[in-house]
Amino acid sequence: MYEFKNLIILGPLIYALHHYEEHVIFNFREWRLAYFADNNPISTEEVLIRLIALLLIFIFIHLIKNNRGSAHIVLFFLMTTQVVNAFFHIFFSFYFKDFSPGAISAAILYLPINVLIIRSAFKEGFLRSYLELFLLFIGGTTTFALFELIGPEVIAFSIMLMPFYYIIINKLDAAKARAT
């Protein structure tokens, strides 16, 4: 059960639960507009469908390829959409002294489940160092921040870069394997 391939399947489920908290129980969009620019013309439901579909595609690719490149893409996507998102909700709840809808599921679902996913990635060799994890986190943070500043165009740009990353990480692994 605690294998990487099993744990990543929880990603879309906890995203749906997080979305439910943000937009059914509370009104995240109203909260967000009180503090941030309105740069996202896409409905929250469409964002939900797009991000869950993309995550499922990346999970499916990983289940087929089962290599570090495919695992890193899943981890990058989870860093961007869940881990950094969790820090966003928690930080800005305190910063603005105003509860950010989504902070509850971020704290009790996103962070603990992603810790389990990251641990399994280390255990199974998909992550080899804390530097790799840090770089994925920085990439996720940058992508999340650009999404918040620019809007959904960032999603398309990051998806276009993913195949290059996948190829590079797998070529580096192949070169390292040949060298040993």
HELIX and SHEET records of a PDB file:
HELIX    1   1 PHE A    4  LEU A    7  1                                   4    
HELIX    2   2 LEU A   10  TYR A   20  1                                  11    
HELIX    3   3 GLU A   21  ILE A   25  3                                   5    
HELIX    4   4 PHE A   28  TYR A   35  1                                   8    
HELIX    5   5 THR A   44  LYS A   65  1                                  22    
HELIX    6   6 ARG A   68  LEU A   78  1                                  11    
HELIX    7   7 MET A   79  VAL A   83  3                                   5    
HELIX    8   8 VAL A   84  TYR A   95  1                                  12    
HELIX    9   9 ALA A  103  SER A  105  1                                   3    
HELIX   10  10 ALA A  106  TYR A  110  3                                   5    
HELIX   11  11 LEU A  111  LYS A  123  1                                  13    
HELIX   12  12 TYR A  130  ILE A  150  1                                  21    
HELIX   13  13 GLU A  153  ALA A  179  1                                  27    
END                                                                             
